[in-house]
Amino acid sequence: MAAWRAGGSLDRDKGLLCSAAVTVVLSCRWFAAGSVFPLSCIHTSTSLQKIGRWEKKNRIVYPPQLPGEPRRPAIKGMSIDQALAQLEFNDKKGAKVIKEVLLEAQEMAVRNHNVEFKSNLYIAESLTGKGHYTKRIRYHGKGMFGIMKIVKCHYFVKLVEGPPPPPEPRKTGFDQAKEYVQQLRNRTLVHTL
């Protein structure tokens, strides 16, 4: 009986293999016949080759920032209208918060600090700071628990009246060395001859 089962399974396997080969051959002949779709026209129509604007924008690759490179500022140094336009199209949660803070600071500048034109402002400083962390207990199963931190941060912005200044060129290594040597020469040595 064991030999019959082994022989039967082999025959069944051969039968399946033969039927799969027939199906593949028939499907290839059906496409090659050209009755419905010719074989050469699959995925070659012009409607499939059109590239949308979003696909072109997805091809833009920004180079990653190197470890020693200064961080690229998001809105620092921009005029307030340009910064609000940039934050309008940013999907991140922080962008919405910063946009609200900028609008509030712009309104405060006009109302309290005698700024004549609200669009005549630029962002001189934009930075964040660590806030107060609150600890809470998160209960787990089987009598266990974990410590959960409620994280908060502060956002500081400084608006200055006038057009934004041109960006400063980056200092070379030689300029930085000269500045460092000058700083060493200008220091005051206490309790020395």
Number of C-alpha atoms within 10 A of each C-alpha: 6 7 8 9 10 11 12 12 12 12 12 12 12 12 12 12 12 11 12 12 12 11 12 11 11 12 12 11 12 15 15 14 12 12 9 9 12 12 15 10 9 9 10 9 9 7 8 8 9 9 9 8 8 8 10 9 9 8 8 8 7 6 6 7 10 8 7 6 8 9 9 8 10 12 19 19 19 21 22 25 15 13 19 19 11 15 19 12 10 11 9 9 8 12 17 16 12 19 18 14 15 21 15 11 15 20 14 14 19 14 12 8 9 10 18 11 12 17 16 17 21 24 20 17 13 16 11 10 9 10 11 10 12 10 11 11 10 11 12 9 6 6 6 8 11 10 10 13 12 10 11 11 10 10 14 12 15 14 20 16 17 13 15 17 11 8 8 6 6 8 9 8 9 9 11 11 12 11 12 12 11 11 10 10 10 9 8 8 8 6 5 5 4
